[in-house]
Amino acid sequence: MATMVTATTLTSTVVTATRAARDLLGALTAEHGALSLHVSGRYGVSVICLERGELAIGPRDVLIGHLGDVPLYMMTSEIKYWEGSPLIVDVLRGIGHGFSLEGPRGVHFILTKRVAAERPVWDADAVLAAGPPPSMQSGSHTDD
């Protein structure tokens, strides 16, 4: 069993999940018990899901929020990229990164962010259903 270290909490970030992610977390919790999530990789798109006692939390990990009773951690090296943006945990088809608990189901968790941080985001399904932001007006940017 991994040793639990108290992690710093990132308070300026809203963390939410799509219905698919919430449903999968519920099913995994029913099967495995208490869970923890950890954002993995450079500009961590991968989210590793492990039984709570199996996730080694170290001094470079930050608690960025909870999805229900499931804590979500991230390494401090990732904070500047994600900080201040509403974060959305979702599920995609296909085998994910590493040894995450959802892998045998043929799906994996991912993390995305919403750029407009001035508005809190509480319903990830509504955010994703809204689609991409309006495209830039013609001539308002260059490709230099």
C-alpha positions as CSV (number, residue, x, y, z in Angstrom):
1,M,0.0,0.0,0.0
2,A,1.3,3.5,-0.9
3,T,2.0,6.0,1.7
4,M,-0.4,9.0,1.7
5,V,1.2,12.4,1.8
6,T,-1.0,15.5,2.4
7,A,-1.0,17.4,-0.9
8,T,-1.4,21.1,-1.5
9,T,-4.9,22.0,-2.6
10,L,-5.4,24.2,-5.7
11,T,-8.4,26.3,-4.9
12,S,-8.7,28.5,-8.1
13,T,-9.7,25.6,-10.3
14,V,-13.2,24.1,-10.8
15,V,-13.2,20.4,-11.6
16,T,-16.2,18.7,-13.1
17,A,-17.0,15.6,-15.0
18,T,-19.2,14.5,-17.8
19,R,-22.1,12.1,-17.1
20,A,-20.1,9.3,-18.7
21,A,-17.1,9.9,-16.4
22,R,-19.4,10.1,-13.3
23,D,-21.1,6.9,-14.3
24,L,-17.8,5.1,-14.9
25,L,-16.4,6.4,-11.5
26,G,-19.5,5.0,-9.8
27,A,-19.1,1.6,-11.5
28,L,-15.4,1.5,-10.6
29,T,-16.1,2.5,-7.0
30,A,-18.7,-0.2,-6.7
31,E,-16.2,-2.8,-8.0
32,H,-13.0,-1.6,-6.3
33,G,-13.9,0.7,-3.4
34,A,-12.5,4.2,-2.8
35,L,-10.7,5.6,-5.8
36,S,-8.2,8.3,-6.6
37,L,-7.4,10.0,-9.9
38,H,-4.0,11.4,-11.0
39,V,-3.4,13.5,-14.1
40,S,-0.4,12.0,-15.9
41,G,1.9,13.0,-18.6
42,R,3.2,16.3,-20.0
43,Y,0.2,18.7,-20.1
44,G,-1.6,15.7,-18.6
45,V,-4.4,14.6,-20.8
46,S,-4.3,11.1,-19.3
47,V,-6.0,10.5,-16.0
48,I,-4.9,7.4,-14.1
49,C,-7.6,5.8,-11.9
50,L,-6.4,3.6,-9.0
51,E,-7.7,2.3,-5.8
52,R,-7.1,5.0,-3.2
53,G,-4.5,3.0,-1.3
54,E,-2.6,2.2,-4.4
55,L,-1.9,5.8,-5.6
56,A,1.3,7.1,-4.2
57,I,0.9,10.8,-3.5
58,G,4.1,12.7,-3.1
59,P,5.2,16.2,-2.2
60,R,5.1,17.3,-5.8
61,D,1.4,16.4,-6.1
62,V,-1.4,18.9,-5.8
63,L,-5.0,18.1,-4.9
64,I,-6.9,20.0,-7.6
65,G,-10.4,19.0,-6.6
66,H,-12.9,16.2,-6.1
67,L,-15.4,14.4,-8.3
68,G,-17.8,13.3,-5.6
69,D,-15.7,11.4,-3.1
70,V,-12.9,10.8,-5.6
71,P,-9.9,13.2,-5.2
72,L,-8.1,14.4,-8.4
73,Y,-4.3,15.1,-8.1
74,M,-1.8,16.6,-10.5
75,M,2.0,17.2,-10.4
76,T,3.1,20.7,-9.5
77,S,4.9,20.9,-12.9
78,E,1.5,20.8,-14.6
79,I,-0.2,23.5,-12.6
80,K,0.7,26.6,-14.6
81,Y,-0.9,25.0,-17.7
82,W,-4.2,24.0,-16.0
83,E,-4.5,26.6,-13.2
84,G,-7.5,28.9,-13.3
85,S,-9.3,27.0,-16.0
86,P,-12.4,24.9,-15.4
87,L,-11.3,21.3,-15.8
88,I,-13.5,18.5,-17.3
89,V,-12.9,14.8,-16.8
90,D,-14.4,12.7,-19.6
91,V,-14.2,9.2,-21.0
92,L,-13.1,8.1,-24.5
93,R,-13.2,4.7,-26.1
94,G,-9.9,2.8,-26.5
95,I,-7.3,1.6,-24.1
96,G,-5.7,4.4,-22.2
97,H,-2.3,5.1,-20.7
98,G,-0.8,2.8,-18.2
99,F,-2.6,0.5,-15.8
100,S,-5.7,2.6,-14.9
101,L,-8.6,0.6,-13.6
102,E,-11.0,1.5,-16.5
103,G,-8.6,0.0,-19.1
104,P,-10.1,-3.5,-19.2
105,R,-13.5,-1.9,-20.1
106,G,-12.0,-0.6,-23.3
107,V,-12.2,3.1,-22.3
108,H,-10.0,5.7,-20.6
109,F,-10.3,8.9,-18.7
110,I,-9.1,12.2,-20.2
111,L,-8.8,15.7,-18.9
112,T,-9.7,18.8,-20.9
113,K,-10.0,22.5,-19.9
114,R,-12.3,25.3,-20.8
115,V,-10.4,28.4,-21.6
116,A,-13.0,30.9,-20.4
117,A,-12.1,30.8,-16.7
118,E,-14.1,33.8,-15.7
119,R,-17.3,31.7,-15.7
120,P,-17.5,28.8,-13.3
121,V,-18.5,25.6,-15.0
122,W,-20.7,23.1,-13.1
123,D,-22.2,20.9,-15.8
124,A,-19.5,19.4,-18.1
125,D,-22.2,17.8,-20.3
126,A,-23.7,21.2,-21.1
127,V,-20.2,22.7,-21.7
128,L,-19.3,19.9,-24.2
129,A,-22.8,20.1,-25.8
130,A,-22.2,23.9,-26.4
131,G,-19.5,23.0,-28.9
132,P,-16.3,24.9,-29.7
133,P,-16.1,28.6,-29.1
134,P,-17.1,30.9,-32.0
135,S,-14.4,31.1,-34.6
136,M,-12.2,34.1,-34.9
137,Q,-13.4,36.8,-37.3
138,S,-11.7,36.9,-40.6
139,G,-8.4,38.9,-40.5
140,S,-8.3,39.1,-36.7
141,H,-5.2,36.8,-36.5
142,T,-2.1,35.9,-38.4
143,D,-0.3,32.6,-38.8
144,D,3.2,34.1,-38.2
